[in-house]
Amino acid sequence: MKTDSKAHQLNIIFLPFLAPGHINPMVHTARVFARHGVSVTIITTNANALTFQKAIDSDFNYGYHIKTQVVTFPAAQLGLPDGVENIKDGTTPEMLGKISHGISMLQDQIEHLIQELQPDCLVTDMFYPWTVESAAKLNIPRLYYYSSSYFSSCATHFINKHKPHERFELDSDNLKFSIPCLPHNIEITTLQLEEWIRNKTQITDTMNLIYESECRSYGTLYNSFHDLESDYEQLYQTTKGIKCWSVGPVSAWVKKGDEIKANKGHKEDLEEEPKWLNWLNSKQNESVVYVSFGSLTRLSHTQIVEIAHGLENSGKNFIWVIRKKDGDENVQSFLQEFEQRIKGNNKGYIIWNWAPQLLILDHPAIGGVVTHCGWNSILESVSAGLPMITWPMFAEQFYNERLVANVLKIGVPVGAKENKFWASNGEGTVVGREEIAKAVVKLMGREEECGEIRMRARKFGDASKKSIEKGGTSYNNLMQLLDELKSLKGSRALEKTN
């Protein structure tokens, strides 16, 4: 592997936010940068480093300049169990609050490391707005890392700016209105907006600080690709007036690199749990729907029961990833009975807690995905050329649903009505088994509409692969960004000598 001499090599720090949907894409991005000659340092905490350290060590042993630097998470100080260092570990609102506070307490340690390492650029998650000042102190660029879609960024911006939802009466949460200034007519309800937009809270102030830091950054990195979101990539640039680079899908880029290294990623996991693979191998091509709601979603007992019956009533094959919930015996008892029943008729398969998603999505038996509309899951489904049943839960996921179903036309909405994080008060709206079965039948059926959705999904899958090849849009964007950062480094070096 050829790299520039030490004097010309870029030294970049990556700082991911401590939640799976933020860590995974940024670590993938950092690995892609390292594979293109950059000296990369990822700053995180010990428990979070353990989740990806094997991949980093593999890259380092292969000759790439990549390492992890660990800061100490103040778990004991906050009264948290040892190793609880990620938003996904918060099982109660109180615990979630402590973890969030712990993340904010890391600032001094991280600042010290940044000063010590003297990088040429900071790539930091949107939830670290203070890193704009860290970069300014060193006279280096800060790249704002946004781990979702251009579409959701533009939609949030225009709703926050024009506040169209505030024109309605207080009791009109379910009335649809159009999001202003978008190239497509996109309708949404007040109840589907982020909670911090609907009700002004401390989080509203935090989000406004984050968006202010975005405008003061050198530019934004997006895990997206041109063919997927060209209209919104352009709208983002003209609206924000800030440079942006689409370098995705990074999971596909890393996977391709791992295959080149003959490192198949989850080989060990496959040896431990091959039963799901045997089950999939017994199914016809495109006959199974994959169901997963991400690492932060916690479903109520009522909703789990409706999902189980909905999947069963659809008559289609399914593979469902379920997180085990502590202390909920009723759910466990119901799911155990359900698992026995589907084993008997061979129509479904349950994977508990964690699944090798990329491997499953690539299996020829998979014909569609039920997704919570987290951006990583959407991109992984797109990369695999798979259509989706969209079931957004919270945050920007309802915007992502509109992109998938209304703009790209590769998804079937299940009919989710309320944007609600599980830690908020109350259970929230339940989607019934009839709607679930109907959406599965529509996506997995043989009708003309289903065929068109599937054809469009395949087309985007092909485009995603081309984007990361040499000469592809994401490849060219990365090369252009690295050249720009090298040029900035050279200019700073000249300033110091004069």
C-alpha positions as CSV (number, residue, x, y, z in Angstrom):
1,M,0.0,0.0,0.0
2,K,1.4,3.4,-1.0
3,T,0.9,6.4,1.2
4,D,2.3,10.0,1.1
5,S,5.4,10.8,3.1
6,K,4.7,11.6,6.8
7,A,5.0,15.3,6.2
8,H,2.2,15.2,3.6
9,Q,0.0,12.6,5.1
10,L,-3.3,13.9,6.5
11,N,-3.8,13.3,10.2
12,I,-7.6,13.3,11.0
13,I,-9.5,12.7,14.2
14,F,-13.0,11.1,14.1
15,L,-15.2,11.6,17.1
16,P,-18.5,9.6,17.0
17,F,-21.5,10.1,19.3
18,L,-22.0,7.2,21.6
19,A,-25.0,5.5,20.0
20,P,-24.9,2.7,17.5
21,G,-26.6,4.7,14.6
22,H,-23.8,7.3,15.0
23,I,-20.8,5.1,15.8
24,N,-21.2,2.6,13.0
25,P,-21.3,5.0,10.0
26,M,-18.5,7.2,11.4
27,V,-16.2,4.2,12.1
28,H,-16.9,2.9,8.6
29,T,-16.1,6.4,7.2
30,A,-12.9,6.5,9.3
31,R,-11.9,3.2,7.9
32,V,-12.6,4.3,4.3
33,F,-10.4,7.4,4.9
34,A,-7.6,5.2,6.3
35,R,-7.8,3.0,3.2
36,H,-7.1,6.1,1.1
37,G,-3.9,7.1,2.8
38,V,-5.1,9.1,5.8
39,S,-3.7,8.6,9.3
40,V,-6.8,8.2,11.3
41,T,-7.5,8.4,15.1
42,I,-11.0,7.5,16.4
43,I,-11.7,8.9,19.9
44,T,-14.2,7.0,22.0
45,T,-14.7,5.3,25.4
46,N,-13.5,1.8,26.4
47,A,-16.8,-0.1,26.1
48,N,-17.6,1.5,22.8
49,A,-14.1,0.8,21.4
50,L,-14.6,-2.9,22.1
51,T,-17.5,-3.0,19.6
52,F,-15.3,-2.2,16.6
53,Q,-11.7,-2.7,17.8
54,K,-11.3,-6.0,16.0
55,A,-12.0,-4.3,12.6
56,I,-9.5,-1.5,13.4
57,D,-6.8,-3.9,14.4
58,S,-7.4,-5.9,11.2
59,D,-7.0,-2.7,9.2
60,F,-3.9,-1.7,11.1
61,N,-2.3,-5.1,10.6
62,Y,-3.0,-4.8,6.9
63,G,-0.9,-1.6,6.8
64,Y,-3.4,1.2,7.2
65,H,-2.7,4.1,9.6
66,I,-5.6,3.8,11.9
67,K,-5.9,3.6,15.7
68,T,-8.4,4.1,18.6
69,Q,-7.7,6.5,21.5
70,V,-9.8,5.9,24.6
71,V,-11.2,8.4,27.1
72,T,-12.6,7.3,30.5
73,F,-16.4,7.3,30.8
74,P,-17.4,8.6,34.3
75,A,-19.8,5.6,35.0
76,A,-19.0,5.2,38.7
77,Q,-19.3,9.0,39.3
78,L,-22.8,8.9,37.8
79,G,-23.8,5.8,39.7
80,L,-24.0,3.7,36.5
81,P,-22.9,0.1,36.2
82,D,-19.4,-0.5,34.7
83,G,-19.5,-0.7,30.9
84,V,-22.7,1.3,30.5
85,E,-21.3,3.9,28.1
86,N,-23.8,4.0,25.2
87,I,-27.2,5.5,24.7
88,K,-28.5,2.0,23.8
89,D,-27.6,0.8,27.3
90,G,-30.2,3.2,28.9
91,T,-33.1,1.0,30.0
92,T,-34.9,3.7,31.9
93,P,-35.4,7.5,31.3
94,E,-33.3,8.1,34.4
95,M,-30.4,5.9,33.2
96,L,-30.6,7.6,29.8
97,G,-30.2,11.0,31.4
98,K,-27.1,9.8,33.3
99,I,-25.5,8.4,30.1
100,S,-26.2,11.6,28.2
101,H,-24.7,13.6,31.1
102,G,-21.7,11.3,31.1
103,I,-21.1,12.0,27.4
104,S,-21.1,15.8,28.0
105,M,-18.6,15.3,30.8
106,L,-16.1,13.8,28.3
107,Q,-15.4,17.2,26.7
108,D,-12.3,18.1,28.8
109,Q,-10.6,14.8,28.1
110,I,-11.4,14.9,24.4
111,E,-10.2,18.6,24.2
112,H,-6.9,17.6,25.8
113,L,-6.4,14.7,23.3
114,I,-7.2,16.9,20.3
115,Q,-4.5,19.5,21.5
116,E,-2.0,16.7,22.1
117,L,-2.6,14.9,18.7
118,Q,-2.5,18.2,16.7
119,P,-4.6,16.8,13.8
120,D,-5.1,18.5,10.4
121,C,-8.9,18.1,10.5
122,L,-11.7,17.1,13.0
123,V,-14.6,15.0,11.8
124,T,-17.1,15.2,14.6
125,D,-20.7,14.1,15.1
126,M,-23.3,16.8,15.0
127,F,-23.9,16.2,18.8
128,Y,-20.5,17.7,19.6
129,P,-21.1,21.4,18.6
130,W,-18.3,22.6,20.9
131,T,-15.7,21.0,18.5
132,V,-16.1,24.0,16.2
133,E,-14.1,26.0,18.8
134,S,-11.6,23.1,19.3
135,A,-10.9,23.3,15.5
136,A,-10.7,27.1,15.5
137,K,-8.0,27.0,18.3
138,L,-5.8,24.8,16.1
139,N,-6.7,26.7,12.9
140,I,-7.9,23.5,11.3
141,P,-11.2,22.6,9.5
142,R,-14.1,20.9,11.4
143,L,-16.3,18.6,9.3
144,Y,-19.8,18.2,10.7
145,Y,-20.8,14.6,10.4
146,Y,-24.5,14.1,9.8
147,S,-25.5,10.4,10.1
148,S,-28.9,10.7,8.3
149,S,-30.2,11.9,4.9
150,Y,-30.0,15.2,3.1
151,F,-33.8,14.9,2.8
152,S,-34.3,14.9,6.6
153,S,-31.8,17.7,7.1
154,C,-33.6,19.9,4.6
155,A,-37.1,19.0,6.0
156,T,-36.0,19.8,9.6
157,H,-34.5,23.1,8.5
158,F,-37.6,24.3,6.6
159,I,-40.0,23.2,9.3
160,N,-37.9,24.8,12.0
161,K,-37.6,28.0,10.0
162,H,-41.2,28.4,8.7
163,K,-43.1,26.5,11.5
164,P,-46.0,25.5,9.3
165,H,-47.4,23.3,12.1
166,E,-48.0,26.3,14.3
167,R,-50.8,27.6,12.0
168,F,-53.1,24.8,13.1
169,E,-55.4,24.6,16.0
170,L,-54.1,22.8,19.1
171,D,-56.3,19.7,18.6
172,S,-55.2,19.2,15.0
173,D,-52.2,16.9,15.5
174,N,-53.3,14.5,12.8
175,L,-54.1,17.0,10.1
176,K,-51.6,16.8,7.2
177,F,-49.7,19.9,5.9
178,S,-47.0,20.3,3.3
179,I,-43.3,20.8,4.2
180,P,-42.4,24.2,2.7
181,C,-39.6,24.8,0.1
182,L,-39.0,21.1,-0.9
183,P,-38.8,20.0,-4.6
184,H,-41.5,17.4,-3.9
185,N,-44.9,17.9,-2.3
186,I,-44.3,16.1,1.0
187,E,-47.1,16.0,3.6
188,I,-46.7,15.2,7.3
189,T,-48.7,15.7,10.5
190,T,-47.7,17.7,13.6
191,L,-47.7,14.4,15.6
192,Q,-45.0,13.0,13.2
193,L,-42.6,15.9,13.8
194,E,-39.7,15.5,16.2
195,E,-40.7,16.1,19.8
196,W,-38.3,19.0,20.2
197,I,-40.0,20.8,17.3
198,R,-43.5,20.1,18.6
199,N,-42.7,21.2,22.2
200,K,-40.0,23.7,23.1
201,T,-37.7,22.1,25.7
202,Q,-34.1,22.1,26.7
203,I,-33.4,19.7,23.7
204,T,-34.8,22.5,21.4
205,D,-32.1,24.8,22.6
206,T,-29.4,22.1,22.2
207,M,-30.6,21.3,18.6
208,N,-30.4,25.0,17.7
209,L,-26.8,25.1,19.0
210,I,-26.0,22.1,16.9
211,Y,-27.4,23.7,13.7
212,E,-25.6,26.9,14.5
213,S,-22.3,24.9,14.7
214,E,-23.1,23.3,11.4
215,C,-23.1,26.7,9.7
216,R,-19.8,27.6,11.3
217,S,-18.1,24.3,10.2
218,Y,-15.9,24.0,7.2
219,G,-18.4,21.6,5.6
220,T,-20.6,18.5,6.2
221,L,-19.9,14.8,5.5
222,Y,-22.9,12.8,4.5
223,N,-23.3,9.0,4.4
224,S,-25.3,9.2,1.2
225,F,-24.7,9.1,-2.6
226,H,-25.7,11.4,-5.4
227,D,-28.1,9.2,-7.3
228,L,-30.1,8.6,-4.2
229,E,-30.7,12.2,-3.1
230,S,-29.4,14.5,-5.9
231,D,-32.3,17.0,-5.5
232,Y,-31.8,17.3,-1.7
233,E,-28.0,17.3,-1.9
234,Q,-28.4,20.4,-4.2
235,L,-31.0,22.0,-2.0
236,Y,-28.8,21.5,1.1
237,Q,-25.9,23.3,-0.6
238,T,-28.1,26.2,-1.8
239,T,-30.0,26.5,1.5
240,K,-27.2,26.2,4.0
241,G,-24.5,27.7,1.8
242,I,-22.0,25.2,3.2
243,K,-19.8,22.7,1.4
244,C,-20.9,19.1,1.6
245,W,-19.5,15.8,0.5
246,S,-21.5,12.6,-0.1
247,V,-19.2,9.6,0.6
248,G,-21.6,6.8,1.1
249,P,-22.8,4.2,1.4
250,V,-19.8,3.7,3.7
251,S,-21.0,0.2,5.0
252,A,-20.9,-1.1,1.4
253,W,-17.4,0.6,0.9
254,V,-16.0,-1.1,4.0
255,K,-17.6,-4.4,3.1
256,K,-16.0,-4.3,-0.3
257,G,-12.6,-3.6,1.2
258,D,-13.0,-6.4,3.7
259,E,-13.8,-8.8,0.9
260,I,-10.7,-7.6,-1.0
261,K,-8.7,-8.4,2.2
262,A,-10.4,-11.8,2.3
263,N,-11.8,-10.8,5.8
264,K,-15.5,-11.7,5.7
265,G,-16.3,-9.8,8.8
266,H,-18.6,-12.0,10.8
267,K,-17.2,-15.4,10.1
268,E,-17.0,-16.3,13.8
269,D,-20.6,-15.3,14.4
270,L,-21.7,-17.5,11.5
271,E,-19.9,-20.5,13.0
272,E,-21.6,-19.9,16.3
273,E,-25.1,-19.4,15.0
274,P,-25.7,-21.0,11.5
275,K,-29.3,-22.0,12.2
276,W,-30.8,-18.9,10.7
277,L,-28.6,-19.4,7.6
278,N,-29.8,-23.0,7.2
279,W,-33.4,-21.7,7.6
280,L,-32.9,-19.0,4.9
281,N,-31.2,-21.5,2.6
282,S,-34.4,-23.6,2.7
283,K,-36.5,-20.7,1.3
284,Q,-37.2,-19.6,-2.3
285,N,-35.5,-16.4,-3.6
286,E,-37.1,-13.2,-2.5
287,S,-39.7,-15.0,-0.4
288,V,-38.7,-13.8,3.1
289,V,-39.2,-10.4,4.7
290,Y,-36.5,-9.3,7.2
291,V,-37.9,-7.4,10.3
292,S,-35.7,-5.2,12.5
293,F,-36.3,-2.0,14.5
294,G,-32.7,-1.0,15.3
295,S,-30.9,-0.8,18.6
296,L,-32.7,2.1,20.3
297,T,-36.4,1.1,19.7
298,R,-38.2,-0.5,22.6
299,L,-41.5,-1.9,21.7
300,S,-44.5,-2.3,24.1
301,H,-46.0,-5.7,24.9
302,T,-49.1,-4.7,23.0
303,Q,-47.1,-3.7,19.9
304,I,-45.0,-6.9,19.9
305,V,-48.2,-9.0,20.0
306,E,-49.6,-7.0,17.0
307,I,-46.4,-7.5,15.0
308,A,-46.4,-11.2,15.7
309,H,-50.0,-11.7,14.6
310,G,-49.5,-9.3,11.6
311,L,-46.5,-11.2,10.3
312,E,-48.2,-14.6,10.9
313,N,-51.5,-13.4,9.3
314,S,-49.7,-12.1,6.2
315,G,-48.9,-15.8,5.2
316,K,-45.4,-14.7,4.2
317,N,-42.0,-16.0,5.4
318,F,-40.2,-13.7,7.9
319,I,-37.1,-13.5,9.9
320,W,-37.5,-11.1,13.0
321,V,-34.7,-9.7,15.1
322,I,-36.0,-9.1,18.7
323,R,-34.3,-7.5,21.6
324,K,-34.8,-9.3,24.9
325,K,-36.4,-6.9,27.4
326,D,-35.4,-7.2,31.0
327,G,-38.1,-8.1,33.5
328,D,-41.0,-8.4,31.1
329,E,-42.2,-11.9,31.7
330,N,-45.5,-11.5,29.8
331,V,-43.6,-10.6,26.6
332,Q,-41.1,-13.4,27.0
333,S,-43.9,-15.9,27.6
334,F,-45.8,-14.8,24.6
335,L,-42.8,-14.8,22.3
336,Q,-41.7,-18.2,23.5
337,E,-45.1,-19.6,22.5
338,F,-45.0,-17.7,19.2
339,E,-41.5,-19.0,18.4
340,Q,-42.6,-22.6,19.0
341,R,-45.6,-22.1,16.7
342,I,-43.7,-20.6,13.8
343,K,-41.0,-23.4,14.2
344,G,-43.9,-25.8,13.7
345,N,-45.2,-24.3,10.5
346,N,-41.7,-23.2,9.3
347,K,-43.0,-19.8,8.3
348,G,-40.9,-17.6,10.5
349,Y,-37.6,-17.4,12.4
350,I,-36.6,-15.3,15.4
351,I,-33.1,-14.0,16.0
352,W,-32.6,-12.8,19.6
353,N,-30.8,-9.5,20.4
354,W,-28.3,-9.1,17.5
355,A,-28.1,-10.3,13.9
356,P,-25.4,-10.0,11.2
357,Q,-27.7,-7.7,9.2
358,L,-25.5,-7.1,6.1
359,L,-25.1,-10.9,5.6
360,I,-28.8,-11.5,6.0
361,L,-29.8,-8.7,3.6
362,D,-27.4,-10.1,1.0
363,H,-29.0,-13.5,1.1
364,P,-31.1,-14.3,-2.1
365,A,-34.1,-15.5,0.0
366,I,-34.6,-12.0,1.4
367,G,-37.2,-10.1,-0.6
368,G,-38.0,-7.0,1.6
369,V,-37.3,-5.3,4.9
370,V,-39.5,-4.0,7.7
371,T,-37.5,-1.0,8.9
372,H,-37.7,1.7,11.6
373,C,-36.3,4.1,9.0
374,G,-33.0,4.7,10.7
375,W,-30.7,5.9,8.0
376,N,-28.1,3.1,8.3
377,S,-30.8,0.4,7.9
378,I,-32.2,2.3,4.9
379,L,-28.8,2.5,3.2
380,E,-28.0,-1.1,3.9
381,S,-31.4,-2.1,2.4
382,V,-30.8,0.2,-0.6
383,S,-27.3,-1.3,-1.1
384,A,-28.8,-4.8,-1.1
385,G,-31.4,-3.6,-3.7
386,L,-34.3,-4.4,-1.3
387,P,-37.7,-2.6,-1.1
388,M,-38.9,-1.6,2.4
389,I,-42.0,-1.5,4.7
390,T,-41.5,1.8,6.5
391,W,-42.3,2.0,10.2
392,P,-40.7,5.1,11.6
393,M,-40.5,5.5,15.4
394,F,-38.8,8.8,16.5
395,A,-36.3,11.6,15.7
396,E,-35.9,12.2,11.9
397,Q,-37.3,8.8,10.9
398,F,-40.6,10.1,9.6
399,Y,-38.8,12.3,7.1
400,N,-36.7,9.3,6.0
401,E,-40.0,7.4,5.5
402,R,-41.2,10.1,3.1
403,L,-38.0,9.9,1.2
404,V,-38.2,6.1,0.8
405,A,-42.0,5.9,0.1
406,N,-42.9,9.2,-1.6
407,V,-39.7,10.4,-3.4
408,L,-37.7,7.2,-4.2
409,K,-40.9,5.1,-4.3
410,I,-39.2,2.0,-2.9
411,G,-41.2,1.6,0.2
412,V,-44.7,0.8,1.6
413,P,-45.7,2.7,4.7
414,V,-47.2,0.7,7.5
415,G,-49.2,3.7,8.8
416,A,-47.1,4.9,11.9
417,K,-48.8,8.0,13.2
418,E,-46.7,9.3,16.1
419,N,-43.1,10.4,16.6
420,K,-42.3,9.1,20.1
421,F,-39.1,8.0,21.7
422,W,-39.7,5.1,24.1
423,A,-38.4,7.0,27.1
424,S,-41.2,9.6,26.7
425,N,-44.3,9.4,28.9
426,G,-47.1,7.0,27.8
427,E,-47.2,4.1,25.5
428,G,-47.9,5.8,22.2
429,T,-50.0,4.7,19.2
430,V,-50.0,1.0,18.4
431,V,-50.0,-0.1,14.7
432,G,-52.5,-3.0,14.4
433,R,-52.0,-6.5,13.0
434,E,-54.3,-5.7,10.0
435,E,-52.1,-2.8,8.8
436,I,-49.0,-4.9,9.3
437,A,-50.3,-7.9,7.4
438,K,-51.6,-5.6,4.6
439,A,-48.2,-3.9,4.2
440,V,-46.3,-7.2,4.1
441,V,-48.7,-8.7,1.5
442,K,-48.4,-5.5,-0.6
443,L,-44.6,-5.5,-0.5
444,M,-44.1,-9.3,-1.0
445,G,-46.9,-9.9,-3.4
446,R,-46.9,-10.5,-7.1
447,E,-48.9,-7.5,-8.3
448,E,-47.5,-5.0,-10.8
449,E,-47.0,-2.3,-8.2
450,C,-44.9,-4.6,-6.1
451,G,-42.8,-5.5,-9.2
452,E,-42.2,-1.8,-10.0
453,I,-41.1,-1.1,-6.3
454,R,-38.7,-4.0,-6.5
455,M,-37.3,-2.9,-9.8
456,R,-36.7,0.6,-8.6
457,A,-35.0,-0.8,-5.4
458,R,-32.7,-2.9,-7.6
459,K,-31.8,0.1,-9.7
460,F,-30.8,2.1,-6.6
461,G,-28.8,-0.9,-5.4
462,D,-26.8,-0.9,-8.6
463,A,-26.3,2.9,-8.4
464,S,-25.0,2.5,-4.8
465,K,-22.3,0.0,-5.9
466,K,-21.2,2.3,-8.8
467,S,-20.9,5.3,-6.5
468,I,-18.1,3.8,-4.5
469,E,-16.2,2.4,-7.5
470,K,-13.2,4.4,-8.9
471,G,-14.7,7.2,-10.9
472,G,-18.1,7.0,-9.1
473,T,-19.7,10.0,-7.4
474,S,-18.9,9.1,-3.8
475,Y,-15.3,8.0,-4.8
476,N,-14.7,11.3,-6.6
477,N,-16.1,13.3,-3.7
478,L,-13.8,11.6,-1.3
479,M,-10.8,12.2,-3.5
480,Q,-11.7,15.9,-4.0
481,L,-12.2,16.4,-0.2
482,L,-8.8,14.7,0.6
483,D,-7.1,16.9,-2.0
484,E,-8.7,20.0,-0.5
485,L,-7.6,19.1,3.1
486,K,-4.1,18.4,1.9
487,S,-4.0,21.8,0.2
488,L,-5.2,23.5,3.5
489,K,-2.5,21.6,5.4
490,G,0.1,22.9,2.9
491,S,-1.1,26.4,3.3
492,R,-1.0,26.3,7.1
493,A,2.6,24.9,6.9
494,L,3.6,27.8,4.6
495,E,2.0,30.3,7.0
496,K,4.1,28.9,9.9
497,T,7.4,29.2,8.0
498,N,6.7,32.8,6.8
